[in-house]
Amino acid sequence: MGFLFPLFLLAGLSLAIPVMIHLFNLRRYKRIDFPDTRFLRNIQLSTKRQSKIRNWRLLLLRMLFLAAVILAFAQPYFGALKNDKSKDITAIYIDNSYSMTIGNGQENLLQLAKHKARQLIESSVENARFVLISNNKKSAMRPMLKNEALQALQEIRPTAQLFSLSQLMNSLNAAESNEKNENWNLYCFTDLQKKTFLDNVAKVSLPELKAVYFYPLAANKPSNLYIDTAYFLSPNIDNRQPNPLVVKVRQSGVNNNKSSNLQISIGNQVRAVSNIETGERQEWTDTLALQLSSGGWQDITLSLQDHPVSFDDTFRIAARTAPEMSVLVVTENGINPFLQTALRTYEGFKVKEENASGIQKDDWQQYGLIILQNIGSIPAGLQTAVAAALQRGQNVLMFPGAINNVESFNQSLKAWGDIALEKIDTAQQQVVSMQEAHPLLQDLFEKIPDNVQLPTTVERYPIDASLTANQQSLMTFRDGKPFLAQYSLGQGKMYICASPLDDRSSNFAVSYFFVPILYKMAIQSGSGNMFALNIGSMQPLWLPVEGSDDRKVWHLSQNSFDAIPSQRPSGIGVELFINKAVNEAGFYRLHSEASKDTVHIGVNAMRTESVLEYASKSDVETALKPNRILWIDDRSIAKNGWNEAKAPFPFWKICVMLGLFCLSAETYMLLRKKKISNEDAALQSA
């Protein structure tokens, strides 16, 4: 226990005053004149013991009154000194995420939070210390004095960075380790977004805090219409035909059945406009046909109009188109006429043929699809070239030919992946199923007829593969063996057909599926022809770099902005982590001296805060147990002030009430004593 004003305790010496008065009164004598002994018969009997008790009670009440008054002025407290701010460190968290830009009257929530935090700082003593934390300044820096804290508060701006309660507690834990033996108080000015602020709440590591104060901020019945996501059905863009673009729009908050216009722009040119009606389901999904007129990188922007939340009204996609698609056919005996006809079906295909024994692997980077047609052996040069192509992210399609030595063929095949072919099977086999959900077969046709005939084979090499080959069977025989399978090897994909490409082995070349499957394999070449990333995403971005120099790093740039994101080599490419390098949404460019290619990426704000769902007080208190949680608002601040909010139990008021009680009791006893004396005097006169 301590005292805010301990010098007032010296007034405790005044407790001797009523004792001295009491002792002095005991030595006084009162002279009473009476004519005869009749007065003695009428006087009220009062024993000496009763008189002593009454006097001692008066003495006790007077001493308690003085003691209560002295303690009230000294202002006692328990534990650490609650009003001595100079001995505490006040941590202030300002939620400056985009959801705080919602208006609340003339100010938005972020402006209101900064205004209240300024009041808190200005009401503190001059030598008070503060730590200011925000979403884009997660690390708690050294404690600051008032002027420095006010300057840092003024510099806080809205950001797309998100900050959870667990991250906040981790920052405070790190700060407390640098400032040991200090008392910490935390003030949080936030709108308590449930999906962001209470994310990973089970992993919260609680620091030692005297108390946590929440000033919750909320707008009046907010409603938000936002673009949830947008993506092309095809992983690659073809500028020779319309490209289906799926757009999903959602509504959150108060259901106002909002409507707006969706606008799609490429560069600065508007290409499409569509009307949006969310309805009672609070969502809108549509597939739009987007035609691109040129090749290269395209910056595609989808936008709508919505108020008051606008950070999620824009969605950005960076996509690359190629004016022509190059296909390389590696063969031993010339291009199959069925294959040649299939590749001529679509305009823009550039086909080149190479012999399996005399390849030119230095030129293979330009080909979107490499077809190994009816090869019976894998020479060393072909083995090395295909392995490098898979590492670059290219697509390879293999049709086995007349294999004389299956064991030797499988030994060479293991350089690409753990895949093996069995001896040839000349029994007639029927393909009975296909994986329609696979991207290669999905939306292949507007409608597949119910009586469509799947391929039939009279010659096949049954395929076996281990789990490391990541096999996906696109078409399957009755015995479970794949007819056409995909293997994810390196950064690319390898497709293997179980039968040679000729009409004597199977009818696949003349089937319903042959031409469109070849087309989709060709346009799905490469790695990373489309980028729509989210700020804060931990997913790395992989880029193929042939012969990259580790000393030449990749730069992320936009106008005057230039940053070097975290990066590490991965295979024959590089993985880039842009989550810490980008704080604002927009289109950015990746470039390096190690590569001739410049990559465009579209960066969007996280849609987590678009869902206007807020945490309750009980949710926050449960997450922060056993810390002491105090909820403050304008009413409590106006009544008690920021300082009084830290000591909600005023012991000095109890002392004042105790003193008033003692004074009232003393007055009552004195009046009662006077009444008895008057009654005695009346009896005497009678």
N, C-alpha and C positions, 0 to 999 in steps of 0.2 A: 504494500500500500504506500502511496505517495501523496504529496500535496502540491497543487499548482502554485499556491502562494504560501509557502511554509512560514514566512515571517509573522503571519497573523497568529501563529500558535503562541507567540509570546504574550498575546492577550490572555492566555490561559491563567496568567497570574491573577487576573481579576476574579477568579473563582474563590480567592481568599476573602473577598469583600463580604459576601453573605455570611460566611462563617464567623467573621469578626463581629458583624452586626448581631448575629444570633447570640454569641457569647456575651456581648455587651448588654443585650436585653435581659439576659438571665440574672445580671447583677443589679438590676434596677428594682426599687421597691415602690409600691403605690400605697399612699396613705388614704384611708377611708374613715371618715368620721361618722359615728352612729350614736344615737342617744341612749339606746338600751339594747338588751339582748334579743329583742323581737326580730331584728334584722338577721341575726344568725339562724333563726328558725326558717326564715323565708328564702334565704339565699340558695341558689341552685347548687346542688352537690356536684362538685367537680374534683376528681382526684388529681393528685399531682402527676400520676402516670399518664392520664389522658392528655393533660396539658403538654407534657413532654412529646408525646407522639405527634400531636398536631403541629408543634413547632418544628420537629424533625422533618415532617412532610413538606412544610413550607421551605425549609432549607434545601431539601433535595430538589424540589421543583425549580428553585431559583438557580441552583448550580447547573442543572440540566439545561435550563434556558440559556445561560451564558455559554455553556459548552457547545450547544447547537449553533448559536450565532457565530462563535469563533470558528467552528468547522465549516460553516457555510461560506465564510469569507476565505478560508484557506483552500476550499474546493478539493476534497479528497478524490483520489482515483485508485483503481486497482490495476495491477500489471504495469505495462510500459506507458509512458506518458502519451496520451492519445492526441493532445493538441499541440505537441511540440514537433512541428513539421521539420524543423532543422535536423532532427535526429532520424527522420524517415526518408525513404526514397519512394516517390510516387511514380508508378508506371502508368502511362496513359496509352491506351490502344484506340486508334482512330480507324474505323472500317472505311476505307476509301475505294471499295469495289464499285463497279458500275451500277449495282442495284441501289447504292446510296445517292445516285443522281436523280431519283424520283422526287418530284416536288412535294413540298408540304407547306402550302401557303405561298408566301413570297420567297422563301428559301427552300432549296432542296435539302435532303437529309444530311448530306456531307457538309454543307455550309452550316447547318444547325449544330452538327457534332463539333465542328471546329469552334463555333461561337461558344458553346458550353465548355469545351476544354480550355478556351482562353479565359473564361470566367474562373475556372478552377485554379489555373496557374496564377492569375492576377490576385486572387484572394489569399494566396499563400504568403508566408513570411519571406523576406528578402533572400535569406540563405537557404531556402528550400531547394531540393534537388529532384530532377525529373528525368525519366527515361521515356522517350516517345517512340512508339511502334506503329507501323502502318503496313498495309498489304505488300507494298513494294519495298519496304525497309523492314524486313522481318527480323534482322539481327538487332538486338537491344545494344545500343552503343553505350558509351560511358555516360554517367549521370550529368545532366546539364543544369545550370542555374536558370532563373526565371527568364532573363532577356534572351538567352540562347534557345530556350525551349519555345518561347513565343515566335522567334524567327523560324525555327524548324516547323512549327505548326502552320505558319503562313505558307510554306512551300509545298504542303501536301496537295496533290492533285488526284483526280480519278484515275484508276488504273484497272487493267483487265486481270491483274494478278489476284488470285484467291488466297484466303488465309483462314485456317481452321483453328478451333479452340486448342487442339493438340499441338499445333505449330506454335501458337501463342505461349502455351505453357513451356514448351521446349526452349523458346527464346528467353523466357524469364528464368528458367533453370540455369541457362548459360550465363545470364547477367548476374544472378545471385552468386555464382561461383567466383565471379570477379570482384564482387562487393560483399565480402563476408562480414558477419556480425552486424548486419544492417537490417532494419525493419522495412518491409516492402508492403505497399498498398497498391492495388490495381484498380484502375478506372477504365471501363469498357464503354465506348460509344459506338453502337452497332445496331443494325436492324435485325440481328439474330436470324439470318437466313438458315433454315434447317439443313439443307443439303450441303452447304458449304461450311458453316460455322461449327456444326456438330458432326462433321465428317471424321471417321475413325475415333469417335469419342471414347471407345473402350480402351484405346491405347494412350490415354492422357496420363502423362507423368506430372503429378502436381508438385509445384514448388511450395516453399514455406512462405505463406502470405498472412499478414495480419487480417486482412479482409479484402474481398473482391466486391467492387461497386459497379453495378450495371445501370447505365442510362439508356434504356431501350428507345429506339427511334422507329417510327412507323408512319407511312403515308395513309391518307384517308381513302379506303377502298380502292387499292391499286388494281389495275388490269393491264395485261401485257400481251400483245400479239407479236410473235417472233418467228423467224425462219429457223426451224429446228435443224434441218440438214438438207443437203442437196447432193446428188451424185448421178453420174452417167451409168446407164445400164451396162454399157460396154466399158471395159477397163482402158480402152484406147479410143481416140477420137479419129473419125474418118471425115475428111472434108469433101468427100464425093457424094455423101448422102446425109439426110437428117440424122442427128444423134439424139436418142431418147434421154431426156434429163428428168429425173424424179425429184420433185420438190415437196417437202413436208413443212407445213406451217401449223403452229400450235398457239393456243390461247391459255393464259394462266391468270389466276386471281379471280376477280369478280367477273361472272359470266355476263358480258354485255352484248354477245352475238356480234362481235366486231367484224368489219369488212374493210378491205383495202385493195389496192392494185399492186400486183407483183410485176416488177420491171426487171428485165434481163438485159445487161449491157456487156458488150465486148469492147474493151478499151473504153472509148468515150461514145460509142455508137449504140443506141437502143435497138435491140433485135426483136424483143417480144414483150408483150404486156398481157397479163391475165388477171381476171377479177378473183378475189378471195372472199369466201363466205365460210366461216368456221362452223356456224350452226350450234346445235346443242351438244354435239360431241366434242366441241372445242378443238377441232383439228381439221386440217384441209390437206389433201394429198392429190397430186396430179402429175401426169407425165407429159412433158412438153417436148416438142421436136425442135431441136436447135441446129441450124445449118451454119457451118463455118465456111468462110469464103477463101481463106488463105492458110498456108502452112506455117509451121513454127509455133512458138509459144503464144497462147491466147490467155489474157487476163479477163476472166468471166466474173461479173458482179451481179448478184441477185439482191434486190432491195425492195422494201415496202415502207409505207408511212404509218407510224404509230407513235402515240404520245401517252404517257410521259417517258416511258422506257424506250430508248432508241439504240442502245449499244448492240442489240441483237437483231436489228432490222436489216442488216446487211450480211450476206454470206459470199465468200470469195473462193473461187476455184481457179487454179492455174493449170492449164492443159496444153499439151503439145500435139500438134498434128503434123503429118508428113505428107508432102505432095505426091509421093509415090512410095510404094512398099516393095522392098527388094527381097527376093527369094532365091536361095542358093540350093541347087539340086546336085548332090554328090552321088554319082552312079558308077557302075562298072561297065554297063552296056548301052548307054544312051537314055534319054528321058522317055519314060513310058508315055504313050500317046494319050492315055486317060488323064494322066497328071498334067500333061501339056495343055490339053483342052480345058481342064478345070481351072488352071491358072489364067487362061485367056478369057474366062467368063467375066471377070471384073476388070474394069479399066484401072490403069495406074500400077499394075503389077510389073515389076522389072525382074525377069527371070534370067539367071545365069547358071550354066552347067559346068561342073568340074569332075574330073576323073578321081576316083578314090585313091589311086596310087600317085597322083600328081597334084595335090591341092596347093593353094596359095593362101595359107592361113592368115597372113598379114592383112588381107582385105576382108576378113570375115566380120569385122565389127559393123559394117554397113548393112548387113542382112538381118531382116526381121525374123525370118524363118529359114532354118537349115533342114533340108529333107535328105535323109540317107535312104536312097531308093534301092531296094533289093540288093543289099550288100551281103556277100557271103563271108567276108573276113574284114578285120579291122587293122589296117596297117598302123605302124607306130606314129606316123605323121598325122593320120586322121584321128587317132586316139588322143593325141595332145591337143589338136585343134578343137575338137568337140568339148574336151574338158575345160579349155579356156573360154569357149563360148558360153557354157553353162555358168561359169563363174561371173561372166559379164552380165548375165541375166537374159540371154537369148533363148529362144525356143528351138528345140530340135525334135524332129519327127523321124522315126526309123521304121522302115519296112525291111524285114530280113529277107535275104535271097536264098539261093541254094547253098546251105552251110555244109561244108564237107567235114569239118572238125568242130563239133559243138563245144567240146571242152576248151579248145584254144580260143574259140569265139567268146565264151563266157569269161575266160581269164582276161581278155582285153576289155570286156564289158565292165568288169569290176573297177576299172580305172574311173568310170563315171559314177557308179553306184553299185550297191550290193544287189545286183539283178542277175538272173540266170535263165537261159532258155533250155527246155528239155528237147529230146529228140523229136523229129518231125512226126506229126500225127496225121495220117491220110484218111482217117474216118470222117464222114460228113458230120459236121457240128453246126448247131443253130445258136445264134445269139438270142437270148430270151429276155434280157432286161438291159436298160440303160439308165444312167443316173441323170435324170432330167434337171435336177437342182444344181448340177455342176455349171460353173460359169461358161464353159465351152459349149454346153448343150442348152443352157437356159436361154429362153427367148430366141431359140434358133429359128423357129417358124412362128407365125401368128397362131397357127393351130396344126398340130400333128394329127393326121387321120387315124381313126381307131384301128383300121385294118392295114396300117403301114407294115411293110415287110422289113424285118431286121436282117443284117447280113448273115450269110451262110458260107461256111468254109469247107473245103475238101483237103486243104493242106494248112497246117498250123503248127507253130512252135509254142507249146504251153509255157507260160511265163511264171516264174517264181521270184519273189522279192522279200527281203527282210524288212523289219520295221524301220530301219534307218533310211530306206529308200523312199519312204513317205508315199506309198502307192495309193492311188485312187482309181478304181475301175470305172471307166466311163461306159463301156459295153461289156457284158458278161455272158459267158456260155452257161449251159445248163449245169455243168460240173463245177461251176464257181470260178473257173479260170478266166482271166480277162482277155477279151478280144482287142480292146483298145484301152490303154492305161496311161495315167499321168504320174510322173515321178518328179518330186521337187528336189533338185540336185543343185547345190550351190545357190546362186541367186536366180537361176533359170528353171525352166521346166523341160522335161524330156517326155515325149510321147512315143510309145512303142505299140505297133500293131502286130498281132500274133501271126498274121498271114502275109505272104508276099503280095506286092501290088501288081496283080495281073488277073485276067478273067478266068484263068485256069485254076487258081488257088481259092479265090473267093469272088463274090459279087459286090464287094464293098465299093469298088471303083465306079460301079454303075448304079449304086444305091441312092436312096433319097437323101443321105447325110453327107456324102463325100465332099461335094463342092463347098457347102456352107461351113463344114468343120475346118477345111483347109483355110478358108477365108478368115475365120475367127482366130485360128492359130497364128496367122500372119500378122493380124492387127494387134494381137496381144504380145507383141515382141517387146524386148527391152525391159528395163526396170525403171519405173518412175516417170510415166508420161502424164501423170495427173497428181496434183498436190493440193489438198485442202486440210490444213493442220489447225490445231487448237492451241492457244496460248496455255502454257503450263503442262502440255502433254509430255509424258516421260518416254514416249515411243521414239526411238531414233529414226533418222532419215538416212536411208542407204543410197549411195550414188556409186555407179561403177566408174572406176578410174584406171585406165590401162597404163601401166608403167608409171604410177604416181610417185612423186618424190615426197618423202615424209617431212622434209624441211619446208615444203610449200603448203601452207594451210589454206583452208577454204574461208572466204569472207562472206558475210551476210550484209547486204547493203540495200539502202532505200534513200534516194535523193542524197542528202548530206549525212545520213546515218550510215555508219560502218562498224561492224562488230565481228569478232572472231568467235564463233560458237565452239563449245566443247566437241571434240572429234577424236576418232580413233580408227586405225586401219581395221578392215574387216574383209578377209579374202583378198580379192583384187580391187576392192573398192574402199569406201570410207563411210563410217557411220557418224552422222552429225546430230547433236542434241541442241535444238534451238530453244528449249523451254526456258533457259535462263538468259538467253541473248535477246529475246523479243518481249517487249512489254506492251506494245500497241498493235492493234489489228491493221492489216493492209497487205499489199503485194510487196514481196521482197525478192531479191536476186542472190543466187549463190554462184560464186565464181572463184577460180583458183588458177594459178599459173601451171598447176599440174594437169589441167584439163582445158581443152579448147572449147568445151561446152559451157554455156551459161544456163543455169536452171532457175526457173521461176517457181515461186511457192506462194500460195494464198494462205494467210494466217487470219484466223477468226477468233473472236472472244469465246470463252467457254460458255456453253448454254446452261450450265448448272444453275446459275443465278437467275436465269430467265423464269424458272419455276418459282412463283411468289408464294412460298410456303415458309412459315416462320415458326421458330421453336418457342415453346411455352416456358414460363418461369420454372415449372417443376422439372422440365427436361434439363435446363441449365444447372439447377441446384443438384440434381442427381449426378450429373457429370462431374461436378466440382466438389462432391463430398470428400472429406469432412470440412472443407474450407467454409468460412463464414461468408455468406452471400447477402448483400444489401442492395435493394432496389431503390433508386433515387429518381425523382422527377422534379419538375419546376415547383410543385407545392412544397415538397420537403426541403428543397434548397431555399425557397423564400422564407420558410418558417425557421429553419435552423442554420442555414448557411452551409457552405461546403465543409467548414471546419467542424461544425456541430454534427454533421452527418457521420463523423468518425467516432463520436462519443454519444450514442443515442440514450445512455442511461445517466442522467445528471444526479449524482449523489448530493450535491450541494442543495438541490431543491428539497431533498428528503430532510436535510438538516434544518432548513427553514421551516418546513412543516412541523418538525419535532419541536422547534423553539416556540412556534405559535401555540402548539398544544400545551406546552409547559406554562406559557404565559396565561393561557385561558384557565388552566387548572389552578394556578396560584391565585388568580383573581377570584375564582369561585370560592376557594378556601378562605380568602380574606373577607369576602362578603358574608360568608356563613359565620365566621368568627365575630364579625360586627353585629350580626343579627342576634347571636347568643348574648353578646354583651348588652344589647338594648333590652333584651328580655330580662336580664338580671337587674338592670337599672329600674325597669318597671316594677319588678317585684319589690325592690328596695323602697321605692317611693310609696308602694302600697303598704 
